[in-house]
Every structure is written in C-alpha cells, then in structure tokens.
Amino acid sequence: MNWPELQNVLTSLTEREVLDLLEDERRNARRSTFIIRLHQRFTTLRMLRERAELMREIDDTARTSETGRGRNRRARR
C-alpha cells in the first residue's frame, strides 16, 4: 500500500482494522510516516469509542440514581 491508498482507505476502517494495519506495518515495512499516521487514526478511533462508553455510563447512572442528583444538576444550570 502506498501513501495515497492509505489516506483514501483510512477513514473507512474500523478501530480493529486500523490496529491490524498498524501491527502489520510495525512487523514488516516499518515506514515511520505510516506508523505515525496509523497510530494517530487508531488513537482517534479509540478515544471516540471510550468517550461514547463514558457518556453511556453517565447516562445509565443518571437514570438509575435513586437521588436523581445527576438530573438535578443539569436542570439547575
């Protein structure tokens, strides 16, 4: 894969696919610019996933809270 091909396909790949490409690049071609770009995309996808998980956790906690403090705080703002 060359640089234009990587750039064209990168935004359509899943977190797992990007990680697989990153691991393959580390084992084989070892091109630093590719490794940096793949790592950048991987960490962005991971951050988005983790943030979504955190937000779901907050929403679930607010809904199941007996005191309802999470909802009241939002209402007061």
C-alpha positions as CSV (number, residue, x, y, z in Angstrom):
1,M,0.0,0.0,0.0
2,N,1.3,3.5,-0.8
3,W,0.5,6.8,0.9
4,P,-2.4,7.9,-1.3
5,E,-4.0,4.5,-0.9
6,L,-3.6,4.6,2.8
7,Q,-5.2,8.1,3.0
8,N,-8.1,7.0,0.8
9,V,-9.0,4.0,2.9
10,L,-8.1,5.1,6.4
11,T,-11.3,6.9,7.3
12,S,-13.5,3.9,6.3
13,L,-11.6,1.4,8.5
14,T,-12.7,0.2,12.0
15,E,-10.6,0.5,15.1
16,R,-9.6,-3.2,14.8
17,E,-8.7,-2.9,11.1
18,V,-6.5,0.2,11.8
19,L,-4.8,-1.7,14.7
20,D,-4.2,-4.7,12.4
21,L,-2.6,-2.4,9.8
22,L,-0.5,-0.7,12.4
23,E,0.7,-4.1,13.8
24,D,1.5,-5.3,10.3
25,E,3.4,-2.1,9.4
26,R,5.4,-2.5,12.6
27,R,6.3,-6.1,11.8
28,N,7.0,-5.7,8.1
29,A,7.5,-2.4,6.1
30,R,8.4,-0.3,9.2
31,R,7.7,3.0,7.5
32,S,7.7,5.7,10.2
33,T,5.3,8.0,8.5
34,F,2.8,5.2,8.0
35,I,3.2,4.1,11.6
36,I,2.6,7.6,12.9
37,R,-0.4,8.1,10.7
38,L,-1.9,4.7,11.6
39,H,-1.3,5.3,15.3
40,Q,-2.9,8.7,15.0
41,R,-6.0,7.3,13.4
42,F,-6.1,4.4,15.9
43,T,-5.9,6.6,18.9
44,T,-8.6,8.9,17.5
45,L,-11.0,6.0,17.0
46,R,-10.2,4.6,20.4
47,M,-10.8,8.0,22.0
48,L,-14.2,8.3,20.3
49,R,-15.2,4.8,21.4
50,E,-14.0,5.3,25.0
51,R,-15.8,8.7,25.2
52,A,-19.0,7.1,23.9
53,E,-18.7,4.4,26.6
54,L,-18.2,7.1,29.3
55,M,-21.2,9.0,28.1
56,R,-23.4,5.9,28.1
57,E,-22.2,5.1,31.6
58,I,-23.0,8.6,32.8
59,D,-26.5,8.4,31.2
60,D,-27.1,5.0,32.7
61,T,-26.0,6.2,36.2
62,A,-28.2,9.3,36.0
63,R,-31.2,7.2,35.0
64,T,-30.8,4.7,37.8
65,S,-29.8,7.1,40.5
66,E,-32.2,6.9,43.4
67,T,-31.4,10.5,44.5
68,G,-31.6,11.9,41.0
69,R,-28.7,14.3,41.7
70,G,-27.3,13.9,38.2
71,R,-30.5,15.2,36.6
72,N,-31.0,18.0,39.1
73,R,-27.5,19.3,38.5
74,R,-28.3,19.6,34.8
75,A,-31.6,21.3,35.4
76,R,-30.0,23.9,37.6
77,R,-27.5,25.0,35.0
